Amino acid sequence: MHKFRGLASGRRSLTAIRRALSSFSTTTTRPLSAHDDQRQKEVLVEGKASARAAILNRPSALNALTTNMAFRLKKLYETWEDNPDIGFVMMKGSGRAFCAGGDVVALYLLLNEGKMEDCKDFFRNLYTFIYVLGTYLKPHFVFLRSPLYFIVLLLYFSKSNPFTLSSSANDLYLNHPMQVAILDGVTMGGGAGVSVPGTFRIATDKTIFATPEVHIGFHPDAGASFYLSHLTGHIGEYLALTGERLNGVDMLAVGLATHYSMRAVRLDWIDERLAKLITDDPSVIDSTLAQYGDLVYPDKTSIIHRLEVIDKCFGHETVEEILDALEVEVATSNQDWCISALKKLKEASPLSLKVSLRSIREGRFQTLDECLVREYRMSLQGISKPVSHDFCEGVRARLVEKDLAPKWDPPTLEKVSKDMVDYYFSPLGEFEPELKLPTHLREAFI
C-alpha cells in the first residue's frame, strides 16, 4: 500500500507539471455543432459526489468503439485522474451490451474508401487509451450493461474444496492499479480490452465474453495477447483460436473475473454505495463487494472440466498439431465442446490462426505496452492487404453481406507460409511510425 501511495504521489507530480505547462497555451471555445454534439453523445458523462462515470452510448451498435469514443475516453480519464476531487471512475454500457468491440464495419467501409489514415487513427487512439487504463491510478468501475449493473462476490466451491484461481492469473491482476469492471452483458474483442484491466472484475449471468477475431480474418488485439497469454495453462490459445464464448461463471473459473453476480435486486444499492466511496485502498472496495456475496456452483459443461484436454491439445507448437490433437480427441471422446472447437478452427482464417497463435505465445513474455505496440504493428499489416485481404473478406461475409461464406486467402493452413506470418510482426517501415505510448510518464504496473 505504501508503494502504491508513493507511485501515486509521483504520478500526481508529473500530471501537475503537465497541467502547469498546458496553462501557457491559449485555447478558444466555440459553440458545439450538431456533429460535435452527436460525437460527444457517443460517450456520456455522469457524476455523483466524488465519482465520475463514462457511458458508452451506441446501443444500436452494441456500443462498438469508434475512433471518437477511444479519443474521448482517453481525454476524460486523464482529466479525471488529474483531479484530486475525484475519488474513482466508472464505465457503463447503454442498452443490452457493454461493448461488442471495435466498430469493424466502419473500418471495413473506410478501407474500401481508401481512408487508411483514419483506420490508423482508430487503432492508435484505442490502444493508447487501453495503456492509460492499464496504468490508471484511480479505482475504475466498469458497468457493462446499463441499467442492470450489479456486483456480488462469488465463493466458488467444488464438492469439497473451494475452487481458486490459478496463481498466474492472481499474480497478474493483483499487480493492477485499482480498477473495477462489472461485466454484465456482451463483452467481446475491444470491449474486453477496455474492461479486463480492472483489479476487480465482476461477471454476471448476462455476461458473454469472447475474442472472435480469427473468424473475421483478424487477430485478438486491444491487449488480448497480454491478458489471454497470462491465463493458466493454454486457455489463452484455446480462446484466441476458437473464439469460444464464456459465460460469467467460466470467466471466474479461468481468472478473467474475480466476482460473480446472479441476482439483480441490489443494483441500485451497489451503485449508490460505490458512488460514495473515496479510497485508494483495494481492501475497502473488496469488503464493499463482499457484503453482497452469493454462492454459485459450476455445472457439468463448465470449462473447468475441460482444462486437462485443453492443455493437451492447445499446448502443441503449431496450429496443424493442435488440429490433429483435436481430431484425435473428437474420435476418442466425442465430447460436444471438442467437436465445436474443431469446427470453429476449420471455419477461421488459416492465416489469422497462425498469426494469432504466435501473438499469444509472444505475449506470454511481454509487458502490456510491448503487447500493444506489437498488436498495433500487426493490425496495420493485417488491414493493408499486401499479404491477404482476409480482414475485409471476413467482415464482409459475417457482418456486412452475412453470407457466412468467407473466401480466405490463403485457403488452407498448408498454404500459409512462414514469410506471411513473419510479415505481420515485422517493423512498419521507414516512413510509417510505430505506436508511441507514454511509457516515460506512465509506468505499467502489470
C-alpha positions in Angstrom: 0.0 0.0 0.0 2.8 2.4 0.8 4.4 1.6 -2.5 1.2 2.3 -4.3 0.8 5.7 -2.5 4.4 6.6 -3.4 3.7 5.8 -7.1 0.5 7.8 -6.9 2.3 10.8 -5.5 5.0 10.7 -8.2 2.4 10.4 -10.9 0.4 13.3 -9.5 3.6 15.4 -9.5 4.1 14.6 -13.2 0.5 15.4 -14.0 0.8 18.7 -12.1 3.7 19.6 -14.3 1.8 18.8 -17.4 -1.1 21.0 -16.2 1.3 23.8 -15.5 2.9 23.6 -18.9 -0.5 23.5 -20.6 -1.5 26.7 -18.8 0.9 28.6 -21.0 -1.1 27.7 -24.1 -4.2 29.5 -25.2 -7.4 27.9 -26.2 -10.6 29.1 -27.8 -14.1 27.8 -27.4 -16.8 27.6 -30.0 -20.4 26.5 -29.9 -20.8 22.8 -30.5 -22.1 21.9 -33.9 -24.8 19.2 -34.3 -22.0 16.8 -35.5 -19.8 17.6 -32.4 -22.8 17.2 -30.1 -23.5 13.7 -31.6 -19.9 12.7 -31.2 -20.0 13.7 -27.6 -23.2 11.7 -27.0 -21.3 8.5 -28.0 -19.6 8.7 -24.6 -21.9 10.3 -22.0 -20.6 11.5 -18.6 -22.4 11.4 -15.2 -21.1 12.2 -11.8 -22.1 11.6 -8.1 -20.2 13.3 -5.3 -16.5 12.3 -5.9 -17.3 9.8 -8.7 -17.4 10.1 -12.5 -18.8 7.7 -15.0 -18.3 7.3 -18.7 -21.2 5.7 -20.5 -20.6 4.0 -23.9 -23.7 5.1 -25.8 -24.1 3.4 -29.1 -26.7 0.8 -28.1 -27.9 0.2 -31.7 -24.3 -1.0 -32.5 -23.9 -2.8 -29.1 -21.6 0.1 -28.1 -19.0 -0.8 -30.6 -16.0 1.5 -30.3 -15.2 4.3 -32.7 -12.1 6.5 -33.0 -14.0 9.3 -31.4 -15.0 7.2 -28.5 -11.5 6.0 -27.8 -10.1 9.5 -28.0 -12.8 10.9 -25.8 -12.4 8.2 -23.2 -8.6 8.8 -23.1 -9.1 12.6 -22.5 -11.8 12.0 -19.9 -9.8 9.5 -17.9 -6.7 11.7 -18.0 -8.7 14.7 -16.8 -10.3 12.7 -14.0 -7.0 11.2 -12.9 -5.5 14.7 -12.6 -8.5 15.9 -10.5 -7.9 15.4 -6.7 -11.6 15.9 -6.0 -12.5 12.7 -8.0 -12.2 9.6 -5.9 -12.8 6.9 -8.6 -14.2 6.4 -12.0 -16.8 4.1 -13.6 -17.7 2.9 -17.1 -21.1 1.7 -18.2 -22.6 0.5 -21.4 -26.1 1.6 -22.5 -28.6 -1.0 -23.7 -28.1 -4.7 -23.6 -24.3 -4.7 -24.1 -21.3 -3.2 -22.5 -19.2 -3.2 -25.7 -19.1 -5.6 -28.7 -15.6 -4.5 -29.6 -14.2 -2.1 -32.2 -16.6 -1.0 -35.0 -15.0 -3.2 -37.6 -17.8 -2.5 -40.1 -16.8 1.2 -40.0 -13.2 0.1 -40.6 -14.2 -2.0 -43.5 -16.0 0.9 -45.1 -13.0 3.2 -44.5 -10.7 0.7 -46.2 -13.0 0.4 -49.2 -12.9 4.2 -49.5 -9.1 4.2 -49.3 -9.0 6.0 -46.0 -6.1 4.1 -44.4 -5.1 7.0 -42.2 -8.4 7.1 -40.5 -8.0 3.4 -39.7 -4.6 4.0 -38.2 -6.1 6.7 -36.0 -8.7 4.2 -34.7 -6.1 1.7 -33.6 -3.7 4.4 -32.3 -6.4 6.0 -30.1 -7.9 2.7 -28.8 -4.5 1.1 -27.9 -3.3 4.3 -26.2 -6.5 4.5 -24.1 -6.0 0.9 -23.1 -2.5 1.7 -22.0 -3.8 4.7 -19.9 -6.4 2.4 -18.5 -3.8 -0.3 -17.6 -1.7 2.3 -15.8 -4.6 4.2 -14.1 -4.3 5.3 -10.5 -7.9 5.8 -9.5 -10.3 3.0 -8.8 -12.1 2.3 -12.1 -15.6 0.8 -12.2 -16.9 -0.6 -15.5 -20.6 -1.3 -15.7 -21.1 -3.5 -18.8 -24.9 -3.4 -19.1 -26.8 -0.4 -18.1 -29.2 -0.1 -16.3 -28.7 -3.6 -15.0 -25.3 -3.1 -13.2 -24.7 -5.3 -10.2 -22.0 -6.7 -8.1 -21.8 -9.7 -5.8 -18.9 -11.7 -4.5 -18.8 -15.3 -5.7 -17.5 -18.0 -3.4 -16.9 -20.7 -6.0 -16.9 -24.2 -4.5 -16.3 -27.7 -5.8 -17.8 -30.6 -4.0 -15.4 -30.4 -1.0 -12.8 -27.6 -1.6 -13.1 -24.0 -2.7 -12.1 -23.5 -6.4 -9.3 -20.9 -6.6 -7.9 -19.1 -9.5 -4.5 -20.0 -10.9 -1.6 -18.3 -9.3 -0.6 -16.8 -12.6 -4.0 -15.2 -13.1 -4.0 -13.9 -9.5 -0.4 -12.6 -9.7 -1.3 -10.8 -13.0 -4.3 -8.9 -11.6 -3.0 -8.3 -8.1 -0.4 -6.0 -9.7 -3.1 -4.0 -11.5 -3.9 -0.4 -10.5 -7.2 -0.3 -8.5 -10.0 -0.6 -11.1 -13.2 -2.5 -11.1 -15.0 -3.9 -14.2 -18.6 -5.1 -14.0 -19.1 -7.5 -16.9 -22.9 -7.5 -17.3 -23.6 -8.1 -21.0 -21.8 -8.6 -24.3 -18.1 -8.1 -23.7 -16.1 -9.0 -26.8 -12.9 -8.1 -28.5 -12.0 -4.5 -27.8 -14.8 -4.4 -25.2 -12.8 -6.9 -23.2 -9.7 -4.7 -23.8 -11.3 -1.7 -22.1 -12.6 -3.7 -19.1 -10.2 -6.5 -18.3 -7.6 -4.2 -16.7 -9.7 -3.8 -13.6 -8.4 -5.2 -10.3 -11.9 -6.4 -9.5 -13.7 -7.9 -12.4 -17.3 -8.9 -11.8 -19.1 -11.1 -14.2 -22.9 -11.8 -14.1 -25.4 -14.2 -15.5 -25.7 -12.0 -18.5 -22.0 -11.9 -19.4 -21.0 -13.1 -22.8 -17.2 -13.0 -23.3 -15.3 -13.9 -26.5 -12.3 -12.9 -28.7 -13.7 -14.0 -32.1 -11.3 -12.1 -34.3 -9.9 -15.1 -36.2 -13.4 -15.5 -37.8 -13.2 -12.1 -39.4 -9.6 -12.6 -40.7 -8.0 -10.6 -37.8 -6.2 -11.3 -34.5 -7.2 -10.9 -30.9 -6.0 -7.4 -30.1 -6.6 -4.5 -27.7 -4.3 -6.1 -25.2 -5.7 -9.6 -25.7 -2.3 -11.1 -26.4 -1.3 -9.9 -23.0 -4.2 -11.0 -20.8 -5.0 -14.2 -22.7 -1.4 -15.4 -22.6 -1.3 -15.0 -18.8 -4.2 -17.3 -18.1 -3.4 -20.7 -16.7 -2.2 -23.4 -19.0 -3.2 -23.0 -22.6 -6.6 -21.5 -22.1 -5.4 -18.4 -23.9 -4.6 -20.3 -27.1 -8.0 -22.1 -26.8 -10.0 -18.8 -26.6 -7.9 -17.0 -29.2 -8.0 -19.7 -31.9 -11.7 -20.8 -31.4 -13.4 -17.6 -30.4 -15.3 -19.7 -28.0 -17.8 -17.8 -25.8 -17.5 -17.9 -22.0 -20.3 -17.1 -19.5 -19.8 -15.3 -16.3 -19.1 -18.5 -14.2 -16.4 -19.7 -16.6 -14.8 -16.2 -16.7 -14.4 -16.5 -13.0 -13.1 -20.0 -13.3 -10.3 -19.1 -15.7 -9.3 -15.9 -13.9 -10.8 -13.3 -16.3 -13.3 -12.4 -13.5 -12.9 -12.1 -9.7 -16.5 -11.9 -8.7 -19.9 -13.1 -9.9 -23.5 -11.9 -9.8 -26.6 -14.0 -10.2 -29.4 -11.6 -8.9 -30.4 -8.1 -9.8 -32.1 -7.0 -6.6 -29.3 -4.9 -5.2 -28.1 -2.9 -8.2 -29.2 0.5 -7.1 -27.7 -0.1 -3.7 -24.4 -1.0 -5.2 -24.4 2.0 -7.5 -25.2 4.3 -4.6 -22.6 2.7 -2.3 -19.8 2.9 -4.9 -20.6 6.5 -5.7 -19.9 7.4 -2.1 -16.6 5.7 -1.8 -13.4 7.8 -1.7 -10.5 5.4 -1.3 -7.3 4.1 -2.9 -7.3 1.0 -0.6 -8.3 -2.2 -2.5 -9.4 -3.8 0.7 -12.1 -1.2 1.2 -13.5 -1.9 -2.2 -13.2 -5.6 -1.7 -15.1 -5.5 1.6 -17.8 -3.4 -0.1 -18.2 -6.0 -2.8 -18.1 -8.9 -0.3 -21.2 -7.5 1.5 -23.3 -8.6 -1.5 -21.9 -12.1 -1.9 -23.8 -15.2 -3.2 -22.9 -18.8 -3.7 -22.9 -20.4 -7.2 -21.7 -23.8 -8.4 -20.3 -24.8 -11.8 -22.4 -27.0 -14.0 -21.2 -30.1 -15.9 -20.5 -28.0 -19.0 -18.1 -25.7 -17.2 -14.7 -25.0 -18.7 -13.1 -26.3 -15.5 -13.9 -29.8 -16.7 -12.0 -29.3 -19.9 -8.7 -27.9 -18.7 -6.7 -31.1 -19.0 -7.8 -31.7 -22.5 -7.4 -28.1 -23.5 -3.8 -28.1 -22.3 -3.1 -31.4 -24.1 -4.5 -30.2 -27.4 -3.6 -26.5 -27.4 -0.2 -26.8 -25.9 1.2 -28.0 -29.2 3.7 -25.9 -31.2 1.7 -25.4 -34.4 -1.9 -24.9 -35.5 -1.7 -28.1 -37.5 -0.6 -30.1 -34.5 -3.5 -28.5 -32.5 -6.0 -29.5 -35.1 -4.6 -33.1 -35.3 -4.8 -33.4 -31.5 -8.4 -32.2 -31.5 -9.3 -34.7 -34.3 -7.9 -37.5 -32.1 -9.8 -36.2 -29.1 -13.1 -36.0 -31.0 -12.6 -39.5 -32.4 -12.0 -41.0 -28.9 -14.3 -38.9 -26.6 -16.8 -37.4 -29.0 -17.3 -34.5 -26.5 -19.5 -31.7 -27.7 -17.1 -28.9 -26.8 -14.3 -30.7 -28.7 -16.5 -31.0 -31.8 -17.4 -27.3 -31.5 -13.7 -26.3 -31.1 -12.7 -28.3 -34.1 -15.4 -26.8 -36.2 -14.5 -23.3 -35.2 -10.9 -23.8 -36.1 -11.8 -25.1 -39.5 -14.0 -22.1 -40.2 -11.4 -19.5 -39.2 -9.0 -17.7 -41.4 -5.9 -20.0 -41.7 -3.6 -17.0 -41.8 -5.3 -15.5 -38.7 -4.9 -18.8 -36.8 -1.2 -18.9 -37.3 -0.7 -15.2 -36.7 -2.9 -15.3 -33.5 -1.1 -18.4 -32.1 2.3 -16.7 -32.4 0.9 -13.5 -30.9 -0.4 -15.3 -27.8 2.9 -17.1 -27.4 4.9 -13.9 -27.7 2.6 -12.1 -25.3 3.4 -14.5 -22.6 6.9 -13.0 -22.3 6.0 -9.3 -22.9 4.7 -6.4 -20.9 1.3 -4.7 -21.6 3.0 -1.8 -23.6 5.1 -4.3 -25.6 2.0 -6.2 -26.5 0.1 -3.1 -27.6 3.0 -1.9 -29.7 3.2 -5.3 -31.4 -0.5 -5.6 -31.8 -0.6 -2.1 -33.5 2.0 -3.3 -35.9 0.1 -6.5 -36.6 -3.2 -4.6 -37.1 -1.8 -2.2 -39.6 -0.1 -5.0 -41.5 -3.3 -7.1 -41.4 -5.6 -4.4 -42.9 -3.2 -3.0 -45.5 -3.7 -6.1 -47.8 -0.1 -6.7 -49.0 -0.3 -10.3 -47.9 -4.0 -11.1 -47.6 -7.4 -9.4 -47.8 -8.8 -11.7 -45.1 -9.9 -8.9 -42.8 -12.2 -7.2 -45.3 -13.4 -10.6 -46.6 -14.2 -11.8 -43.1 -16.1 -8.6 -42.1 -18.0 -8.8 -45.5 -19.0 -12.4 -45.0 -20.0 -12.2 -41.4 -21.2 -8.7 -40.7 -21.9 -6.9 -44.0 -23.4 -9.3 -46.5 -23.7 -12.0 -43.9 -23.5 -14.9 -46.3 -21.2 -16.6 -43.7 -19.0 -17.9 -46.6 -15.7 -16.1 -46.5 -13.1 -16.9 -49.2 -9.9 -17.0 -47.2 -6.6 -16.3 -48.9 -4.6 -18.5 -48.4 -7.5 -21.0 -48.2 -5.7 -23.7 -46.2 -3.1 -23.9 -43.4 -0.7 -25.6 -45.7 -0.5 -22.6 -48.0 0.2 -20.2 -45.2 4.0 -19.6 -45.4 6.3 -18.6 -42.6 7.1 -15.4 -44.5 3.4 -14.4 -44.5 3.2 -14.8 -40.7 6.5 -13.0 -40.2 5.2 -10.0 -42.2 2.6 -9.3 -39.5 5.4 -9.0 -36.9 7.8 -7.0 -39.0 8.6 -3.3 -38.5 6.2 -1.0 -40.2 8.8 0.6 -42.4 11.0 3.7 -42.6 8.1 6.2 -43.2 5.5 4.6 -41.0 5.8 5.4 -37.3 5.3 2.7 -34.7 2.8 3.2 -31.9 4.2 5.6 -29.3 2.9 5.0 -25.8 3.5 7.5 -22.9 5.7 5.0 -21.1 8.0 7.8 -19.9 5.1 9.3 -18.0 3.1 6.2 -17.1 4.9 3.1 -16.0 2.9 -0.1 -16.4 2.0 -1.8 -13.1 1.4 -5.1 -15.0 
